[in-house]
Amino acid sequence: MNIYVETNFVLELTFEQEQCASCEQILQLCEVGQAKLIIPAYSLAEPHEKLSRQAKSRRELQQSLNIELRQLSRTASYTNRIRSIQDVASLMVQSNEEEQYRFIQYRERLLKIGEIVALTTDILIEAASCEAIYDLTPQDALVYTSVLNHLRRYQPRQSCFLNRNVKDFDSPDIVDELNRFNCRMIPRFDHGYSFLKSQSSS
């Protein structure tokens, strides 16, 4: 069973979002050889850019908070209330470090067991067409075209594309195109894990 995932799979794990437990279980299934994880190269590059952008935004917010807190600290009646706000400011710095650490750890695991779909010239050209045909963002078009390219090349007997971009990928035309390559669209990671478990048990 080939499991195609997109950027949100990596983000779910990195940020410990609501479906991260299912993503971890899917990853573990692949680590023991019960399924094969296929990842577009772009989906490993995009989270790094998001982390960098978010870390910069949090640092700027923290700096602004510190300036305001220094002003407020001159008012005696605000002293106790300021302490809790200072905790929030330090949390932003700590969360940047923790998320960066988790991303590095998960990236190592994904690179160890996953097959990476390289971003080729053909994929870039086709992705530009997919933007118009399916009304996809440039990022989603790169991911989708990477999945299609791998399906055409290897034609697995059974596969699924797990994602969280329901409004973008879960369109009738995309679902039909994936079905032609025996690839099932599953727009939730927890549903994807349930599907994989049902397939392994049968």
Phi and psi in degrees as a GROMACS rama.xvg file:
@    title "Ramachandran Plot"
@    xaxis  label "Phi"
@    yaxis  label "Psi"
@TYPE xy
-90.2207  131.521  ASN-2
-115.248  113.192  ILE-3
-94.2323  132.092  TYR-4
-127.519  163.929  VAL-5
-123.875  -172.362  GLU-6
-53.0441  -39.2722  THR-7
-63.5591  -23.6876  ASN-8
-63.3263  -44.1393  PHE-9
-69.1873  -41.2446  VAL-10
-66.2803  -36.7897  LEU-11
-59.7953  -43.0203  GLU-12
-71.2826  -44.6758  LEU-13
-63.2982  -43.7299  THR-14
-95.0245  3.16235  PHE-15
51.977  51.5458  GLU-16
-82.0356  -176.612  GLN-17
-63.2553  -24.3824  GLU-18
-105.969  18.0117  GLN-19
-65.2083  -31.9589  CYS-20
-62.8089  -41.1917  ALA-21
-66.1789  -39.0632  SER-22
-63.2315  -41.4482  CYS-23
-63.1647  -41.202  GLU-24
-66.0502  -38.3945  GLN-25
-63.4914  -43.3576  ILE-26
-61.0559  -41.5526  LEU-27
-66.1668  -37.6796  GLN-28
-59.5776  -40.7085  LEU-29
-71.3306  -33.839  CYS-30
-66.9266  -28.1821  GLU-31
-96.2536  7.51971  VAL-32
85.0439  12.9241  GLY-33
-81.4052  -14.4196  GLN-34
-156.183  166.854  ALA-35
-118.134  125.687  LYS-36
-91.7016  128.982  LEU-37
-117.728  125.201  ILE-38
-127.901  123.545  ILE-39
-61.211  138.358  PRO-40
-55.9526  -36.643  ALA-41
-60.2823  -31.9921  TYR-42
-73.3697  -10.8972  SER-43
-98.2916  -21.0637  LEU-44
-85.061  -39.3531  ALA-45
-60.7549  -42.3517  GLU-46
-60.2223  -35.5416  PRO-47
-62.8106  -40.8576  HIS-48
-65.4445  -40.5018  GLU-49
-64.5766  -42.0923  LYS-50
-61.5974  -43.6006  LEU-51
-64.5204  -43.093  SER-52
-65.8076  -41.3813  ARG-53
-68.8639  -39.403  GLN-54
-62.9587  -40.9592  ALA-55
-63.1046  -43.6603  LYS-56
-62.5684  -41.2066  SER-57
-68.3381  -38.5283  ARG-58
-63.0501  -40.9033  ARG-59
-65.1833  -40.3072  GLU-60
-65.4853  -41.1505  LEU-61
-62.4136  -42.0683  GLN-62
-62.1268  -41.6205  GLN-63
-64.797  -41.4422  SER-64
-61.8059  -43.5679  LEU-65
-61.5858  -38.0702  ASN-66
-63.3534  -45.9536  ILE-67
-67.0469  -38.0444  GLU-68
-66.1919  -36.4463  LEU-69
-62.8825  -36.8642  ARG-70
-68.6538  -44.7376  GLN-71
-67.2363  -30.6124  LEU-72
-65.0534  -15.5278  SER-73
-75.4866  -12.3147  ARG-74
-98.7462  115.766  THR-75
-57.6853  -39.5738  ALA-76
-68.246  -12.7966  SER-77
-96.2131  -4.86324  TYR-78
-55.1754  -50.778  THR-79
-66.6189  -38.0187  ASN-80
-70.1139  -27.1932  ARG-81
-68.4759  -31.9588  ILE-82
-58.1649  -42.3227  ARG-83
-66.4071  -34.4229  SER-84
-70.2626  -35.3324  ILE-85
-62.9346  -34.333  GLN-86
-62.2926  -39.0487  ASP-87
-64.1223  -42.7502  VAL-88
-61.6061  -42.3719  ALA-89
-70.8977  -31.0078  SER-90
-61.9225  -37.7701  LEU-91
-62.6373  -40.4343  MET-92
-68.4328  -44.6524  VAL-93
-63.3863  -40.0336  GLN-94
-65.2955  -35.623  SER-95
-59.2327  -45.8586  ASN-96
-66.3409  -42.2775  GLU-97
-67.4106  -41.0962  GLU-98
-67.5994  -39.3865  GLU-99
-63.1041  -40.4952  GLN-100
-63.7382  -46.3798  TYR-101
-62.6467  -40.7579  ARG-102
-59.9786  -44.5431  PHE-103
-62.4863  -42.8925  ILE-104
-63.8222  -46.0583  GLN-105
-70.1295  -35.8504  TYR-106
-61.0204  -40.5837  ARG-107
-62.0104  -42.5917  GLU-108
-66.1092  -42.0768  ARG-109
-65.6542  -40.9073  LEU-110
-68.0261  -28.868  LEU-111
-72.3386  -39.4079  LYS-112
-112.901  -15.238  ILE-113
-90.6398  155.621  GLY-114
-97.9424  126.635  GLU-115
-97.2628  126.363  ILE-116
-86.7918  110.806  VAL-117
-65.1203  148.868  ALA-118
-87.3057  96.7829  LEU-119
-97.7351  171.196  THR-120
-60.7277  -42.7976  THR-121
-60.2962  -40.8051  ASP-122
-66.1561  -42.0139  ILE-123
-61.5996  -41.4719  LEU-124
-66.5818  -46.4732  ILE-125
-68.2293  -34.2771  GLU-126
-60.7598  -37.898  ALA-127
-61.791  -37.3113  ALA-128
-70.2496  -39.435  SER-129
-63.8737  -31.1289  CYS-130
-55.276  -45.0406  GLU-131
-78.4866  -43.3778  ALA-132
-63.4094  -45.5766  ILE-133
-107.366  3.93646  TYR-134
56.2055  48.691  ASP-135
-97.4682  153.865  LEU-136
-68.9958  159.471  THR-137
-55.9734  -37.9355  PRO-138
-65.9228  -47.5062  GLN-139
-66.4522  -34.881  ASP-140
-63.7074  -39.2678  ALA-141
-64.0545  -41.7007  LEU-142
-66.3257  -49.4416  VAL-143
-62.109  -43.4577  TYR-144
-65.2568  -34.807  THR-145
-62.9688  -42.7494  SER-146
-62.8446  -47.6015  VAL-147
-60.23  -43.1267  LEU-148
-59.1873  -43.0624  ASN-149
-69.0126  -39.7193  HIS-150
-61.8165  -42.771  LEU-151
-64.7298  -39.4387  ARG-152
-71.6164  -40.0809  ARG-153
-110.541  -18.7337  TYR-154
42.3005  63.4265  GLN-155
-64.1456  151.018  PRO-156
-67.372  -32.3845  ARG-157
-150.396  136.318  GLN-158
-158.12  169.637  SER-159
-145.918  151.545  CYS-160
-113.683  109.216  PHE-161
-96.7996  133.037  LEU-162
-158.389  174.121  ASN-163
-122.506  5.36822  ARG-164
-90.0846  67.6535  ASN-165
-58.5758  -44.552  VAL-166
-67.5651  -23.7581  LYS-167
-96.3866  -56.3404  ASP-168
-82.0552  -29.7211  PHE-169
-85.3329  58.4501  ASP-170
-107.38  151.114  SER-171
-55.4725  -39.9367  PRO-172
-66.2415  -41.8868  ASP-173
-68.7175  -42.7615  ILE-174
-59.1563  -44.4742  VAL-175
-63.7809  -41.3116  ASP-176
-64.9668  -42.1289  GLU-177
-65.0352  -40.1906  LEU-178
-59.9017  -32.2866  ASN-179
-63.8352  -20.7404  ARG-180
-107.148  22.6251  PHE-181
58.3874  35.3697  ASN-182
-116.762  123.124  CYS-183
-93.907  131.172  ARG-184
-82.4166  126.144  MET-185
-131.902  105.792  ILE-186
-87.0253  27.2114  PRO-187
-149.97  139.331  ARG-188
-71.561  -34.397  PHE-189
-68.3141  -37.7419  ASP-190
-65.9949  -35.9565  HIS-191
-62.8605  -41.593  GLY-192
-64.9116  -41.5338  TYR-193
-61.6394  -40.6981  SER-194
-62.5691  -44.7945  PHE-195
-64.0141  -40.3044  LEU-196
-64.5431  -40.7925  LYS-197
-65.7636  -35.2041  SER-198
-70.1879  -39.5982  GLN-199
-69.9807  -34.2635  SER-200
-73.9156  -28.6898  SER-201
